[in-house]
């Protein structure tokens, strides 16, 4: 398996939609930033299994740190995700990635995020700082030879821009009971050095099984553009628990080389009762 496919599987559960989306069209709504979060809190931990076809190729976990953090003089969540290959895949091409972010507790917009990517011989250390008050984003990447960060790149935003982690948390605060099946909504995300409009379809509710049990779930489908990795416009499907937590339960991606997925395998520290059936 090529390294980039392993990498895509590891980041599916961050967002489920890691590619540029279509332009806005009628019937799509930009979801406004809200201060109402009843979905998660400090101390939450979610464990995931990463798979390709019938094979488990790695594990990951996401945690919201229990400590209190201040960034830009505002209270923040510190969120971290760790993903690692396992078994034969780890022996052939080891992947050990760490993503993190400081997320404003009120707006859920990012103040700073970072990535430490270790994939075989490939390494990337990146820090991105968001100045939401001035709509300025600063990106720094560490030089592999000197071990010091290169001169920063600067990007101007239009305001209310999420990163991948903040975007995932924000989707968990949306009240899908007020949406109709087939309705689209959009959020804006900055990733690496590019702005994306993420267009997502609400696809209704159903029951699904995961390694952590059977749950009532909310189903959403990110719309995909033509690309050489995913097979079709609706090639990624995501399920969140149908309760106040809206825990990410499962992500499934139909790729040209096969089916890849991320599935909840365990959880602790949830803010609310989860919609587990058995």
N, C-alpha and C positions, 0 to 999 in steps of 0.2 A: 504493500500500500504506500503510495507516495505521501511525503510529509505534509503537503498542503491539505490533503483530505483528512488526515488526523487532526490538523489544526482547525479545520472547519467544524468537525464534530465537537471539538472541545469548546468552541464558542457558540454553538447553536443554542445552548441553554441560556446564554447571556441575553439573547434577544430573539433568536429564531429567524432573524432577518438581517443578514450581514452584507447585503448588496444594495446598490442604488435602486430606488423605486420609481414608478411612473410619475409623471407630472400630475398635479391636482386636477380633478375633474368634478363635475357637478355631483352633488350628493355626498361628497367627502367633507368631513369636519376636522378642523384643527382643534384637538382637545385642549381647553384652557388649563393653565397651571392652577392647581387647587391646593389649599392648605389642609384639606381633610384627608387624613391618613388613619384608617382604622384597620389596616391590613397587616402591619408588621411592627416590630419594635426591637430594641436592643436585646441581644441574647438568642436570637433565632439562628438555627443552623439547619441547612438542607443538604442531604447527601444524594448523589446521583451516580448512576451507572451509565457509561458511554459504550455504545455498541455499533457494530458494523455488520449488517446481515444478521446471522445467528450468533455472532461472536461478541463477547465482551472484550473491549480493547482498552478500557481504562475506567477511572473513577474521578469524581470531582465533588467538591463541597463548597457551599456558599454560607458565609456567616456574617451577622451584623454584630460588631463588637459591643460588649457590655459596657465599656467605659464611655464617659462623656467627652466629646471632642468639640473644639471651637475652631472655626476657619472663617476668615474675613469677619471676625467678631460676631459670628452667628453660630448657634448650636448645629452640629452635624452628626449624621450617621457615618460611621466608618465601616465600609462593606468590603469584604475580600472574597475572592473565588480562587480556588486552587484546583488545577486539573492535571492528572498524571496518567500516562499509559501504564499498562500492566501486562504480565504474562509474556508471550512470545513477541508481541508488538513492541513492548518496552525493551526487550533484548535486541530487536532488529533496529529500532529507531526510537529512542527514548524521547518522550515529551514531558516536560515538567514546567507548567506555566502558572503564573500568579498575576491576577488582575485585582486592582483595588481602587477605591474611590472614597472621597469625602463628599457626602451628599447633604445639602441643606435640608434640615428637618421640616421646614415649613413648605417650601416650594418643590422639594425633591429634585431641584436642579443641581448639577455638579459644581463644586468649587475647585476640585483637583482630582485627577485620576492618574494611575500609574500602571505600567505593565512590565513584568519581568518574564521574558519568553526564553525558554531553553528547549530547543528542538533539535536533537542530534548535535551537529556542529554549529547550528544557527543560534545566535543570541540577539536579543533586543531588550534594551532598557529605555523606557520612555516615561516622561512626566508631562502631563498637560494641565495647565492652570486656566480656569475659567473666571473671568471678571464679568459677572452677569450685570453689574452696575454700569460698566462702560462698553459692554458687548465686544470685549476683546479676549481672544484665546491665545495662549502661549504654549508652544510645543517644544520640548527639548528631548533629544535623543543622545544617548551616551556613545561616544566614539569607541569602537571596539579595540583600536590600537592604543590609544592614550588612556582609556579608562575614565576620561573626563567628558562632561556633557558638551556637545557642540553648541555654537551660537543658536539661540532660539529662533523659531519661526513664529510669525504673528498672523492671526486670522481675525477678520472682522465678522461678527455674527449679526443677526437681526433680532436677537433676544430670545429668551425661553428655549435655549438649545440644550438638549440632554446629551449625556454620553451613553454608552451601552448599558452600564449598570443602573444609572438613574432612570433610563428609559424602561428597563425591565421592572424596576420598583414602581414606577409611575403607572404602568399598565395594571398593576395589582390594585390600584386605588380607584379604577374606573368602575362605575355602577352599570354593569351590563344588563341589569333588569330593565333599564330605561332605554335600551337599544332594540331595534328590530333585527331579525335575522337577515343577513345580507347587507346590513349597513356598514359603511366604511368609515374609518377615522384615521387621522394622521398625527404623527409626532415628528419633530425635527431632532436629528441626532448628528453629532460630530464624532467621527471615528478616524484615527490616524491623522490625515490632513484634508479630509473631505466632509462636506455637509450632505446629509441625506434626508429626504422626505420619506418617512416610512408609512406606507399605506397598508392598513390592516382591515380584514373583513371579520365581522362577528358572525360566526357560523352556527350559533345555537348551543344547546346543552346535550350531554349524553353521559353515560357511565363508562369508565375506563378502568383497566387493571394495570397496576404497576408493581414493582418489587416491594413497595411499602403498603400495598393493599388495593382495594377497590374503592373508587371514589365517584361521587357526582362531580361532573366537570363542565367548565365553560370552554368552548372550542373557538379558536381564532385562526385565521389563515393570512399570513403576510403575502402580499402580491409581489411576485418576482418578475424582473425583466428578463429578456433573453440573455442567456449566459452559457458558458461551456462547462458548468459544474452541476447545476440543478436541473432536473428534468421537468420543465413546464412552469407555467405562471403560478400555479397553486401547489408547488412541490414541497412546501414546508407547512406543517400543521402543528399548532401548539395547544395544549390543554392546561387550564388552571383550575384549581379546586373551586367548586361552586359554593363559596361561603365568604365570610368577611376576610379571610386570609388571602384568598386567591393565590395559593401556593402553586408555583410552576410544577406540574405533575409529569409532563411528557412533551418532548419535541420529536417530530419525525420528519426526516428529509429524504425525498426521493432524488437520488443523484444518478447521473448517467452510468456510474460504475456500480450502483447498488443502493441499498437503503441504509441510512445512518440514523442514529437516534440517541436521545438522552432521556433517562427515566428516573423518577424519584425512587430512592431506595431506603431512605430514612429521614426522620425529622425530629427536632426538639425545640423547645422554647417558643412555640407559636403563640401569637397574641390572642387568638380566638380558637374555639372548637373547630376542628376540620371536618369536612363532609365525608368521612370515611364510612363505607358501607360494611366492610368486614375485612 
